[in-house]
Amino acid sequence: MSLITLDLAALDCPDPRALAAFYAEMLGWQVTADGDEWVEIAGAEGRPLAFQRVAEGYRPPQWPGQEVPQQQHLDFNVPRARIDEAESKVVALGAKLVRHDEGVRNFRVYVDPVGHPFCLCFT
């Protein structure tokens, strides 16, 4: 076992509860810690995501441009046969499709409701 292990990934955002709700619904996860400044969600595997409030001046990433770089992104796996279903779900929850590379690459790029890029990857 490694001496150092990843505890969680945290995303800056203007409203932690709202962004946590987006990802919890998308992934079928539950809120495990809920506060005004910090909210965590986790699935059955116990791998949490956290969302922390940026009180002033939050600037969403401007992907694919670099004026406000993405700094990080999340990849989620989806069975190829269900990619359109997954896309419909994330768009209904408030995501926006920003790049559809089917036939060239095995992923589609979206931004969440506050601008963080993420990919639905399929094989």
C-alpha positions, -999 to +999 in steps of 0.1 A: +000+000+000+013+035-009+023+058+019+003+086+002-032+081-012-057+105-027-084+116-003-106+136-026-108+161-054-123+195-047-138+220-072-140+257-066-175+271-073-198+300-063-225+277-048-212+243-034-247+229-027-259+235-062-228+221-079-228+191-055-264+184-064-255+184-101-228+158-097-247+138-071-276+135-095-254+128-125-235+100-107-263+086-084-242+096-054-252+111-020-242+142-001-220+131+028-209+164+042-230+196+039-220+231+048-222+266+035-186+267+024-179+230+017-200+201+004-189+165-003-206+137-022-196+100-024-208+068-041-207+033-029-170+031-037-164+058-012-144+080-036-157+115-027-158+148-047-159+180-028-171+215-037-158+247-020-172+282-022-153+310-038-168+340-021-158+366-046-145+368-081-151+332-093-141+330-129-152+298-147-126+281-170-129+291-206-122+258-223-107+253-249-092+288-247-065+296-222-074+331-210-089+313-179-074+278-181-092+247-170-065+237-145-082+203-141-110+183-155-129+151-146-134+120-168-164+097-164-168+063-181-200+054-200-207+023-220-206+032-257-241+019-263-254+044-237-235+075-245-265+093-260-285+085-229-257+098-206-255+130-227-292+136-224-290+131-186-261+156-181-276+182-204-309+179-187-291+185-154-275+217-167-243+207-185-234+220-220-218+200-248-187+218-260-170+192-282-183+161-299-154+141-313-172+108-320-153+089-348-121+108-339-118+102-302-138+082-276-151+111-255-173+141-255-165+172-237-190+192-216-189+220-190-209+217-158-233+245-147-204+267-134-180+261-163-158+232-152-150+209-182-156+172-179-157+143-204-179+114-209-155+087-221-166+055-239-151+024-254 
